[in-house]
Amino acid sequence: MADSMSAKGIRGNERTAGWIFVAPALIILGLFFVLPILMALWVSLTGWNGQGSPFTSRVPFVGLHNYTALFATDDLARQDFMTSIRNNAYYVLLVVPLQTVLALGLALVLNNRILKGKSFFRTAFFFPSVTSSVAISVVFLFMFANGGAINALLSAVGINGPQWFSDPRGLIHIALDRVGVHNAPAALADHGVLGLTWWDWLSGPSVAMCAIITLVVWTTSGTFMVMFLAALQNLPIQLDEAGMVDGANAWQRFWRITLPQLRPTMFLVVTLGLIGTWQVFDQIYVMSQGNPAKTTLTPAFLSYRTAFRDFDYGSGAAISFVLFLIIVLFTLLQRWLLRERRGH
């Protein structure tokens, strides 16, 4: 009995000591993470214009109006929000697969035992990832300017560069125009959802957005390459050698042996890619400000513009929380898609 009470007392002391040790971290997280989120959530339920404190009785409480206006009110605010969702959706659909495939390909190259100068290539591939995104965006902005290098190359092959990059149409619309479809079919132009016609939803990314996509894929692939490379170097080489003994070629060994073992790293890379692409802001802010014709407008930049330029902090905060829910839903979806399946 005495031993039991002594053990119970020791465990009780350990529990108290544990809470004491984690208390500073919990306090810091509460003050600088949880509390600001709760404050922003309250702001999203008000009509605060940025003057004074949002927690006074003078600030009107509007409830869920800022949220319902984004989906149910037929006005310019909803159209801008849905336009930003469309633009960001095409951005995600292109950036996440491209940066994942490129990162995995670079990691496979660097993991090759016969490659010479691995340190140089590893540094060269990773260097864009550690460079300031704002600085690289400014460089790209000069390259795509009217007198920049990209437009000079396009002019050399007979393409009007400035006009090409300022085209407000998406790539799908441009391609259809090249084959003679100049106007939207009635079935797509007369019907739609959430403030945009089906023709607008199916426009594809603009040329300006594709330039930003190119920049982001180039600057983010290095980070994910390091993750894949670390995972590849921790894989047991005996499995690959067993595949060679069984007569499997290089593609079969990669598809059947290497790739399944990279599932946890793949989940991490895709999750980080989804979060980063839905939150894209700095490249948009520096390079385009949502132009031309709102074809590079994204929810993160729209939230900033609504709050800090239009002084509608309630709607700006509401856009941020809707964006948060979108990220959570897509993260759960890709987690379900990449889950470990029994029998495989």
Secondary structure, 3 states (H helix, E strand, C coil): CHHHHHHHHHHHHHHHHHHHHHHHHHHHHHHHHHHHHHHHHHHCCECCCCCCCCCCCCCCECCCHHHHHHHCCCCHHHHHHHHHHHHHHHHHHHHHHHHHHHHHHHHHHHCCCCCCCHHHHHHHHHHHHHCCHHHHHHHHHHHCCCCCHHHHHHHHCCCCHHHHHCCCCEHHHHHHHHCCCCCCCHHHHCCEECCEEHHHHCCCCEHHHHHHHHHHHHHHHHHHHHHHHHHHHCCCHHHHHHHHHCCCCHHHHHHHHHHHHCHHHHHHHHHHHHHHHHCCCHHHHHHCCCCCCCCCCCHHHHHHHHHHCCCCHHHHHHHHHHHHHHHHHHHHHHHHHCCCCCCC
